[in-house]
Every structure is written in structure tokens, then in C-alpha cells.
Amino acid sequence: MSDDRNAYGQPVGFAVAGWRPRPVPPQTPMPGRYCVVEKLDLRHEAELYTAYAQAADDRDWTYMSVGPFRDGVAYRAFVAEAILSEDPLHHAILDAETGRAVGTAALMRIDPANGVMEVGHIAYAPSLKRSRAGTEAMFLLMRRAFDELGYRRYEWKCDSLNAPSREAAKRYGFRFEGIFRQAVVYKGRNRDTAWFAITDRDWPLLRSAFAQWLALENFDDSGRQHESLAAIRSALEARQA
């Protein structure tokens, strides 16, 4: 409950002084230490299709609104359409060491007037999952939303039955906000949608946690982490308490 009151004694939301609509996301690359996130292009298509084909089966597409794709021609047709869209604004994730595209993610439901956007259409090849590059890609997109563009809210939504997606959202620091029942029909079936979000008030602590986790000294010579992202975040929260 808000502590702010209007002239009638009614509770109202806290003031957002000097608020102005925010810019739409630019289409410039986001370089990191382990990956580069850049606008999706047809030149990424063959690398992405090859990278996705390394999966043992098609389970990664179960909760996606698209896929699995029967062949490279079908995937190329999807990419050709996706690159024309400004919302969702699809991005490719390139491994910094090899320069090859190994995943995608999109900024979507972009609402400049209220400073809200969502990350979605996240599709990681096996080589990108559970990797520093995969985590850094999410960090780079968040940094664009909050630090570069000044958005107030950054959302993550998924099928409520998609346990890996829900766990990923929590690991990245998104807060669970509830279930929207019968929110979507896709692939001929119902989706109850789980909502997660990060706000600009959450971001400073999360930004520090990501920076500490991604630091070279957090990994041994075999690439194993010394501290988990969740542990680093918990330590930072404890210091603020």
C-alpha cells in the first residue's frame, strides 16, 4: 500500500518526477566480454539453424510460439519475416570467441510512454545454455533497457508449465508476480502465463550482481564459477538490509 495521499486522503502511487516517454530501442550492437548481441539478420540464419540442430530432440521448441522447423528452408523463412519486425525486435547472440550466432532473444511489447518492455523469443542452442555468454546476453539486454534507455520495468513471461523458463527468470533476478489464467492460445493449446519483472528500483543491485558474476576472477581455469549469481545477489541484498 502506498504511503502517498492526494488532497482527498486517498492513497495514490508514488510520484515519478519529470517523467518523459522513453526512446524506442536502437538497432545497434551490444558487445560484451563473452558475447555480442546484435539485430537479427539473414546472415545469422544458417549458423543458428546449425547450432539449434545440435540439440538431441525438439523439446526446446515445446513452449515457443514457433518451431520446431522441418528444415533450413523453413527456418530461413521465419528469420526473413522476423527481421522485418520492430516489435518484437529480434536479436542474434554471437559467441565472442567464434563470432558465430548461437541463440536469439527479442525486445518486445515495447511501451515507451510507460517505460516498459519485455524480453522474449529466447532460443538458446545447446552450446549457449548454462554458459557465461548466455547470462551475459541477458545482462546486455537489461543494461540497454535500464541504463541506456531509462525504462522503468522489464518483463519476462512464459507458459506457467515451462519450469526451465521460470527457473531462468528467477536466476536472472526477475520477481514472480503471478499467473494470468487462459491468457494465450498457441499451437492449439491453452497457456496460463507466468509473469516476472525487474523494475528500475531492483536494477542497481542486480547490475552489481551480474558484474561480479561475469568477472574473470569468478571462474577457474576450467570455466567453473566460484560463486553463483544467486549467491552473489543474496550477499548484496544482505549488505543492504
C-alpha positions, -999 to 999 in steps of 0.1 A, spaced: 0 0 0 13 34 -10 20 60 18 13 88 -7 -21 105 -4 -40 130 -25 -60 160 -13 -89 137 -5 -68 114 16 -69 87 -10 -38 65 -14 -20 72 -47 11 59 -64 44 75 -57 53 105 -79 75 100 -109 91 134 -112 99 147 -147 88 116 -165 90 116 -202 84 89 -227 115 68 -234 132 62 -267 125 30 -286 154 6 -285 181 13 -312 193 -14 -335 230 -10 -326 251 -40 -314 257 -47 -277 292 -60 -273 302 -79 -241 332 -99 -229 317 -133 -238 291 -125 -265 278 -98 -288 241 -92 -291 231 -76 -324 200 -72 -346 189 -105 -362 199 -107 -399 196 -132 -427 233 -138 -424 227 -154 -390 202 -179 -403 225 -208 -413 246 -206 -382 216 -205 -359 199 -235 -377 231 -255 -374 236 -245 -337 200 -255 -329 204 -288 -347 229 -299 -321 201 -305 -296 192 -341 -291 155 -335 -298 129 -308 -303 119 -302 -267 133 -267 -267 105 -256 -290 76 -270 -269 69 -237 -252 79 -214 -281 52 -199 -303 72 -210 -333 91 -242 -343 103 -268 -345 113 -261 -381 112 -290 -405 143 -279 -424 166 -250 -430 143 -235 -457 115 -232 -431 138 -216 -406 151 -192 -432 115 -182 -440 109 -175 -403 141 -154 -400 132 -135 -432 99 -124 -416 113 -118 -381 139 -93 -393 112 -71 -407 96 -67 -373 103 -37 -350 83 -52 -322 93 -79 -314 128 -66 -322 147 -98 -327 184 -101 -318 211 -127 -325 235 -137 -298 270 -143 -311 297 -162 -293 326 -136 -289 353 -163 -294 340 -178 -325 318 -150 -339 291 -175 -347 254 -170 -339 242 -194 -312 209 -180 -299 183 -154 -302 162 -131 -280 138 -102 -287 128 -70 -270 90 -68 -274 58 -53 -262 78 -21 -262 59 7 -244 79 39 -245 51 60 -229 53 40 -197 89 28 -199 81 -9 -201 94 -37 -223 96 -74 -223 123 -99 -233 110 -129 -251 115 -153 -281 146 -166 -262 160 -196 -280 194 -209 -269 214 -235 -288 229 -262 -265 264 -245 -266 249 -213 -252 229 -228 -224 244 -226 -189 273 -205 -203 288 -172 -194 278 -159 -228 242 -169 -223 240 -150 -190 258 -120 -204 234 -117 -232 205 -113 -208 226 -87 -189 234 -67 -220 197 -65 -229 188 -54 -194 215 -28 -195 201 -14 -227 166 -12 -212 176 4 -179 209 22 -183 208 32 -220 171 39 -224 159 47 -189 130 22 -189 112 16 -156 101 -20 -160 115 -51 -178 93 -82 -181 96 -119 -186 66 -141 -194 63 -178 -201 39 -207 -201 33 -214 -164 42 -251 -171 76 -242 -185 97 -250 -155 131 -242 -171 120 -208 -181 106 -200 -147 139 -211 -131 159 -190 -155 138 -159 -148 144 -163 -110 181 -169 -115 184 -137 -135 167 -118 -107 132 -114 -121 105 -114 -94 74 -136 -98 42 -116 -100 15 -141 -106 -3 -163 -132 -27 -149 -159 -51 -178 -165 -61 -187 -200 -40 -158 -214 -29 -172 -247 -38 -199 -272 -8 -212 -291 -1 -244 -310 -37 -253 -305 -35 -254 -267 -40 -232 -237 -13 -212 -220 -16 -199 -184 11 -172 -184 36 -167 -155 46 -131 -151 80 -119 -138 96 -85 -138 125 -63 -128 120 -26 -121 144 2 -122 145 1 -83 157 -35 -85 182 -29 -112 212 -13 -93 217 -44 -71 211 -68 -100 236 -49 -122 262 -52 -95 255 -89 -91 258 -96 -128 291 -76 -130 306 -96 -101 294 -130 -116 307 -122 -151 341 -110 -138 370 -132 -150 381 -139 -114 348 -156 -106 358 -185 -128 386 -211 -126 408 -222 -154 381 -248 -164 354 -221 -166 336 -232 -134 321 -205 -113 334 -198 -78 302 -181 -67 267 -185 -82 247 -155 -94 221 -162 -68 247 -163 -40 262 -130 -51 228 -114 -52 219 -127 -18 251 -113 -3 245 -79 -18 209 -80 -5 221 -89 30 245 -59 29 216 -36 21 193 -49 48 
